[in-house]
Amino acid sequence: MAGIRDIQCSQPCVGVNTSNNLTSRLCGLKSNLMFLCRKIMAYNQNVIPHKWNALRDLIEMFFERYRNKCGMTIFRKAFAFTLAETLIVMGIIGVVAALTIPNLNSSTADKEKIAKLNKIYSNLEDAVGRAQAVYGPVEEWLNGKTEEQKKLIFYERMSEFMKVQKTCAPNTSGCFTKSQGNALKSGFFVTDTPQAFYQVILADGASVSFFPYISGSCSESGCYNFYVDIDGPTKGSFTYGKDLFTLVGGSKDGLNKSWAQNSTANKENCFKFGSACSSWVLEFGNMDYVKADSSGKCPSGKVLDWTTNTSCK
């Protein structure tokens, strides 16, 4: 990109007498502003290039009247900046803030969501381990039972080892109140919504639905799921991959972080619908798939692939 990356400001005042305090201050200000622009550009690759060029032009316009062979001329005697100069600097600061603050806020929000999901995963993994230590493998709880028996047994034995503040019976509202639209569109458990099973709201406000496999028998890699809304039933965007996640467990493997990576369809669904992104968050510690398009392509042109490219940075 032409512009900021090509600007050299490491020695903005070579050959100029900087004994004048105002001259020295302005030399340093220009150097710092350009350095800041380059740093922001390197960090924030999603901003439209012409916005950065506009910011560069503002900085250059401010200093143009003082330019010499090194970029500055001898100043006339002055004891303060003019109103116009002050307004230009304030404008530059405003542009920088407008370009960076939304992305910083988004990054902070993503980190909070990642921390929440990791905490819930850890709590559920602990509950699964403790329940199996007391009652034996999940497979033995469920095989041969009716649909309603499976739902009740799985809920009772799991919730026994969890801090629950509210319970919702199957097909009732209160713990999950929003449609699981994106997941259903993906074809991932189309007929089984969280409301079809026992649901709870945990002590930290997160919602969990207990989903034992209804048809067929448990296997080592697949036996039960947990639908999780990390924000609870009344907050957040109610969107898979952002605050709604599915966690999958097997009869022997326990809760599996990498369950989605065993299926090409699940990997693709993460980028398309967000319905299989819990593995990405737990394994790679980021939510960069939100920035990517349905094929996994980031704004920078990098393509996420679950192996070597696991971040848009």
C-alpha positions in Angstrom: 0.0 0.0 0.0 1.4 3.4 -0.9 1.4 5.9 1.8 2.0 5.2 5.5 4.3 2.2 5.1 6.5 4.2 2.7 6.9 7.3 4.9 10.2 7.6 6.6 10.1 9.7 9.8 13.0 8.4 11.9 15.0 11.6 11.4 12.5 14.3 10.5 14.7 17.3 11.3 18.1 16.5 10.0 19.9 19.8 9.0 17.4 22.0 10.8 18.2 24.0 13.9 15.9 22.5 16.6 17.1 24.7 19.4 13.8 26.5 19.1 11.5 24.7 21.5 8.5 24.9 19.2 10.4 23.6 16.2 11.7 20.7 18.3 8.2 19.9 19.5 6.7 19.8 16.1 9.5 17.7 14.7 8.9 15.1 17.4 5.1 15.3 17.0 5.3 14.5 13.3 7.6 11.6 13.8 5.4 10.2 16.6 2.2 10.6 14.5 3.7 8.8 11.5 5.1 6.1 13.7 1.7 5.6 15.3 0.1 5.3 11.9 2.5 2.6 10.8 2.0 0.7 14.0 -1.8 0.9 13.7 -1.7 -0.1 10.0 0.4 -3.2 10.9 -1.9 -4.2 13.7 -5.2 -3.3 12.1 -5.3 -4.9 8.7 -9.1 -4.7 8.3 -9.4 -0.9 7.8 -10.0 0.3 4.3 -6.8 1.6 2.8 -8.1 5.0 1.6 -9.0 5.9 5.3 -5.3 5.5 6.2 -4.3 7.6 3.2 -6.7 10.3 4.3 -5.1 10.3 7.7 -1.6 10.5 6.2 -2.7 13.5 4.1 -4.0 15.3 7.2 -0.7 14.9 8.9 1.2 16.1 5.9 -1.1 19.1 5.4 -0.5 20.2 9.0 3.3 20.1 8.5 3.5 21.3 4.9 3.8 25.0 5.7 7.0 24.2 7.6 8.5 21.9 5.1 12.2 22.2 3.9 14.6 19.7 2.3 14.1 17.5 5.4 10.4 18.2 5.8 10.7 21.4 8.0 11.6 25.0 7.6 12.8 27.6 10.0 9.8 28.8 12.0 8.7 32.3 12.4 8.6 33.4 16.0 5.6 32.0 17.7 4.6 31.2 21.2 1.6 28.9 20.6 -0.2 26.9 17.9 -2.9 28.7 16.0 -6.6 27.6 16.3 -6.5 26.0 12.8 -3.4 24.0 13.7 -5.0 22.8 17.0 -8.2 21.8 15.1 -6.2 19.8 12.6 -4.4 17.9 15.3 -7.7 17.2 17.1 -9.1 16.0 13.8 -6.1 13.6 13.4 -6.6 12.3 16.9 -10.4 11.8 16.1 -9.7 9.8 13.0 -7.2 7.6 14.8 -9.7 7.0 17.6 -12.5 6.2 15.1 -10.4 3.7 13.3 -9.0 1.9 16.3 -11.4 2.0 19.2 -14.2 -0.2 17.6 -11.6 -2.9 16.8 -10.1 -2.7 20.3 -13.6 -3.1 21.8 -14.3 -6.1 19.5 -11.0 -7.7 20.5 -11.8 -7.3 24.2 -15.3 -8.7 23.7 -13.9 -11.8 21.9 -11.4 -12.4 24.7 -14.2 -12.3 27.2 -16.3 -14.8 25.2 -13.3 -17.1 24.8 -12.6 -17.1 28.6 -16.3 -17.8 29.3 -16.4 -20.8 26.9 -13.2 -22.2 28.3 -14.6 -21.9 31.9 -17.9 -23.6 30.9 -16.0 -26.3 29.1 -13.8 -26.9 32.1 -16.9 -27.1 34.4 -18.7 -29.5 32.1 -15.6 -31.7 31.6 -15.3 -31.9 35.4 -18.9 -32.8 35.8 -18.7 -35.6 33.2 -15.6 -37.0 34.9 -17.2 -37.0 38.4 -20.5 -38.4 37.2 -18.8 -41.3 35.4 -16.6 -41.9 38.5 -19.8 -42.4 40.5 -22.2 -44.0 38.0 -19.9 -45.6 35.5 -19.6 -44.8 31.7 -22.3 -42.6 30.2 -22.9 -45.5 27.7 -24.2 -47.6 30.6 -26.6 -45.0 31.7 -28.3 -44.5 28.3 -28.2 -47.7 26.2 -31.5 -49.5 26.3 -33.5 -46.6 27.8 -36.4 -44.8 26.3 -36.1 -41.3 24.9 -37.6 -39.7 28.0 -35.6 -41.8 30.3 -32.3 -40.8 28.5 -33.2 -37.2 28.9 -34.0 -37.4 32.6 -31.1 -39.6 33.5 -28.5 -37.6 31.7 -29.8 -34.3 33.1 -30.0 -35.6 36.7 -26.5 -37.2 36.8 -24.8 -34.3 35.1 -26.5 -31.5 37.0 -25.7 -33.2 40.3 -22.1 -32.0 39.9 -22.8 -28.5 38.6 -23.9 -25.3 40.3 -27.4 -24.7 39.0 -29.7 -21.8 39.8 -32.6 -22.7 37.6 -33.9 -25.8 35.8 -36.3 -26.0 32.7 -38.1 -29.2 31.7 -38.1 -30.2 28.0 -40.2 -28.1 25.7 -40.5 -25.2 28.2 -39.0 -21.7 28.0 -36.9 -19.8 30.5 -33.4 -21.2 30.0 -33.3 -21.0 26.2 -35.7 -18.5 24.7 -34.3 -17.7 21.2 -34.4 -19.7 18.0 -31.2 -21.6 17.1 -31.5 -20.2 13.6 -28.0 -20.5 12.2 -27.4 -24.0 13.5 -30.7 -25.3 12.1 -29.9 -23.8 8.7 -26.6 -25.6 8.6 -28.4 -29.0 8.8 -26.6 -29.7 12.1 -29.1 -31.4 14.4 -32.0 -29.8 12.5 -34.8 -31.3 14.5 -33.2 -31.1 18.0 -33.2 -27.7 19.5 -32.0 -27.0 23.1 -35.5 -26.6 24.3 -36.3 -30.3 23.5 -34.1 -31.4 26.4 -33.6 -30.5 30.1 -32.0 -27.1 30.4 -30.4 -25.2 33.2 -29.0 -21.7 34.0 -25.7 -22.0 35.8 -24.6 -19.9 38.8 -22.6 -17.7 36.4 -25.7 -17.0 34.2 -24.8 -19.3 31.3 -27.4 -21.6 29.8 -26.8 -25.3 29.2 -29.0 -27.9 27.5 -28.3 -31.6 28.2 -28.6 -33.6 25.0 -28.0 -37.4 25.1 -28.1 -39.1 21.8 -31.7 -40.2 21.4 -31.4 -42.6 18.4 -28.8 -45.4 18.3 -26.2 -46.2 20.9 -23.4 -44.3 22.4 -19.9 -44.6 20.8 -16.5 -43.7 22.0 -16.5 -40.5 20.0 -20.2 -39.6 20.2 -22.7 -40.1 23.0 -24.0 -36.7 24.2 -23.9 -33.0 23.5 -24.3 -29.8 25.5 -25.8 -26.7 23.9 -24.3 -23.7 25.6 -25.3 -20.1 25.6 -22.4 -18.3 27.4 -24.6 -15.2 28.0 -27.8 -16.9 29.2 -31.3 -16.6 27.8 -31.7 -12.8 27.8 -28.3 -11.4 26.7 -26.0 -11.5 23.7 -26.7 -12.0 20.0 -28.1 -15.5 20.2 -25.8 -16.5 17.3 -23.8 -19.7 16.8 -20.1 -19.2 16.9 -20.5 -15.9 18.9 -22.3 -16.8 22.1 -24.0 -20.1 21.2 -21.8 -23.3 21.1 -22.1 -27.0 21.0 -19.8 -29.3 23.0 -19.7 -33.0 22.1 -18.6 -36.0 24.3 -18.1 -39.7 23.9 -18.6 -42.6 26.2 -14.9 -43.1 26.8 -13.2 -40.0 25.5 -15.2 -37.6 27.7 -15.8 -34.0 26.5 -13.9 -33.6 23.3 -12.3 -30.2 22.3 -11.4 -31.3 18.8 -14.7 -33.0 17.9 -15.4 -30.7 14.9 -12.0 -31.4 13.3 -12.9 -35.0 12.5 -15.4 -33.9 9.9 -14.9 -31.8 6.8 -18.6 -30.8 6.9 -18.3 -29.5 10.5 -15.2 -27.5 9.6 -17.0 -25.9 6.8 -20.1 -25.2 8.9 -18.0 -23.2 11.3 -17.2 -20.6 8.6 -20.7 -20.8 7.0 -23.0 -20.9 10.0 -20.9 -20.9 13.2 -22.5 -24.1 14.3 -19.3 -26.1 14.9 -16.9 -23.4 16.1 -16.5 -24.5 19.7 -13.5 -26.7 18.7 -11.9 -23.7 17.0 -12.2 -21.5 20.1 -11.0 -24.1 22.5 -8.1 -25.3 20.4 -6.8 -22.0 18.9 -7.9 -19.5 21.5 -9.4 -16.9 19.0 -12.7 -16.1 17.2 -11.1 -15.1 13.9 -13.6 -17.2 11.9 -16.1 -14.3 12.6 -13.9 -12.0 10.5 -13.6 -14.5 7.7 -16.1 -15.2 4.9 -18.0 -18.5 4.4 -14.9 -20.0 2.8 -12.6 -19.0 5.7 -10.9 -16.1 3.8 -9.8 -13.2 6.1 -10.0 -9.5 5.0 -6.2 -9.7 4.7 -6.5 -12.5 2.1 -5.3 -15.2 4.5 -7.4 -18.4 4.4 -8.1 -20.2 7.7 -7.7 -23.9 7.3 -7.8 -25.6 10.8 -4.1 -26.6 10.5 -1.5 -24.0 9.7 -3.6 -20.9 9.3 -5.5 -20.6 12.5 -5.6 -16.8 12.8 -6.3 -13.9 10.5 -3.2 -12.0 11.8 
